[in-house]
Amino acid sequence: MTNLLMSLYVRLMTSIAPLKNEKGQGLVEYALILVLIAIVVIAMVTGIGGKANTVFSKVNSALN
């Protein structure tokens, strides 16, 4: 019985294997990398923006 189930499993897996499409996998990986880069850039701009605002405020108050 175990041999019969194993042979059916092997036949099923070998018939399904050609149906797998991995072309979109690379696109998903590139999209994830771009999302991670965007998150890092947004975090950096947010941090730099706060510091830049402080510097411009000091310059403005020094000019007044």
C-alpha positions in Angstrom: 0.0 0.0 0.0 2.8 2.4 0.9 4.5 1.7 -2.5 1.3 2.4 -4.3 0.9 5.8 -2.5 4.5 6.7 -3.1 4.3 5.9 -6.8 1.1 7.9 -7.1 2.8 10.8 -5.3 5.8 10.7 -7.5 3.6 10.6 -10.7 1.6 13.5 -9.4 4.6 15.6 -8.5 6.3 14.9 -11.9 3.2 15.9 -13.8 2.8 19.1 -11.8 6.4 20.2 -11.9 6.3 21.4 -15.5 3.3 23.5 -14.7 5.1 25.6 -12.2 5.8 29.1 -13.5 8.7 30.9 -11.8 9.0 33.8 -14.3 7.1 36.2 -11.9 9.3 35.3 -9.0 12.2 37.6 -10.1 9.7 40.5 -10.5 8.4 40.0 -7.0 11.9 40.0 -5.6 12.8 43.2 -7.4 9.5 44.8 -6.2 10.3 43.9 -2.6 13.8 45.3 -2.9 12.4 48.6 -4.3 9.9 48.7 -1.4 12.6 48.3 1.2 14.8 50.9 -0.5 11.8 53.3 -0.5 11.2 52.7 3.2 14.8 53.5 4.0 14.8 56.6 1.8 11.6 57.9 3.4 13.0 57.3 6.9 16.2 59.1 6.0 14.4 62.1 4.5 12.1 62.3 7.5 15.2 62.4 9.8 17.1 64.8 7.7 14.0 67.0 7.2 13.6 67.5 11.0 17.3 68.5 11.3 17.1 70.8 8.3 14.0 72.5 9.8 16.0 73.1 13.0 18.9 74.6 11.1 16.7 76.8 9.0 14.9 78.0 12.2 18.2 78.9 13.8 19.3 80.8 10.7 16.0 82.6 10.5 16.1 83.6 14.2 19.7 84.8 13.8 18.7 87.0 10.8 15.8 88.6 12.7 
